[in-house]
């Protein structure tokens, strides 16, 4: 399962388009750690590519909008 698929599942969406339409115009959106095996999520800016992961203590959180290739 890809990170965007995992994030969509964690956020409770069945359809990726519903997820994207919910957050594409907001000032924050869900993000997920990009390290394999870590599924830490947090709200980040839509263009975030290096947000802080509290679990891994690294700058590896990417927004769902970035993971989907919108930004």
C-alpha positions as MATLAB code, in Angstrom:
seq = 'XXXXXXXXXXXXXXXXXXXXXXXXXXXXXXXXXXXXXXXXXXXXXXXXXXXXXXXXXXXXXXXXXXXXXXX';
ca = [
       0.000    0.000    0.000;
       1.388    3.403   -0.962;
       1.689    6.229    1.568;
      -1.148    8.203   -0.069;
      -3.403    5.128    0.056;
      -2.518    4.600    3.731;
      -3.182    8.259    4.548;
      -6.555    8.172    2.778;
      -7.470    5.032    4.732;
      -6.338    6.507    8.074;
      -8.378    9.662    7.397;
     -11.474    7.511    6.805;
     -11.994    8.074    3.089;
     -12.830    5.354    0.559;
     -12.291    7.483   -2.533;
      -9.059    9.402   -3.232;
     -11.032   12.112   -5.052;
     -13.172   12.720   -1.951;
     -10.011   13.053    0.130;
      -8.450   15.516   -2.306;
     -11.608   17.588   -2.732;
     -11.899   17.885    1.054;
      -8.402   19.329    1.524;
      -7.168   20.821   -1.766;
      -8.422   24.334   -0.909;
      -7.692   24.304    2.844;
      -4.717   25.930    4.545;
      -3.873   22.605    6.246;
      -4.236   18.994    5.194;
      -3.279   15.581    6.532;
       0.302   14.446    6.090;
       2.076   11.153    6.697;
       5.665   10.154    7.400;
       7.384    8.928    4.242;
       9.654    6.418    6.021;
       8.612    2.793    5.344;
       6.970    1.245    8.381;
       6.042    4.569    9.985;
       2.449    5.734    9.607;
       2.638    8.835   11.813;
       0.134   11.433   10.608;
      -0.369   15.087   11.428;
      -1.876   18.201    9.873;
       0.574   20.108    7.669;
       0.582   22.839    5.040;
      -0.629   21.567    1.638;
       2.847   22.012    0.083;
       4.746   20.352    2.953;
       7.483   17.945    1.854;
       9.613   17.818    5.008;
       7.417   18.144    8.085;
       8.514   16.869   11.487;
       7.684   13.253   12.383;
       7.235   12.948   16.145;
       7.778    9.187   15.953;
      10.950    9.054   13.816;
      12.247   12.471   14.897;
      13.017   13.338   11.266;
      11.718   15.837    8.713;
       9.921   13.209    6.642;
       6.214   14.103    6.764;
       4.657   14.881    3.377;
       1.188   16.294    2.801;
      -1.430   14.188    1.065;
      -1.673   16.846   -1.628;
       2.067   16.471   -2.386;
       1.858   12.664   -2.291;
      -1.044   12.767   -4.754;
       1.072   14.841   -7.139;
      -1.223   17.877   -7.055;
       1.591   20.140   -5.837;
];
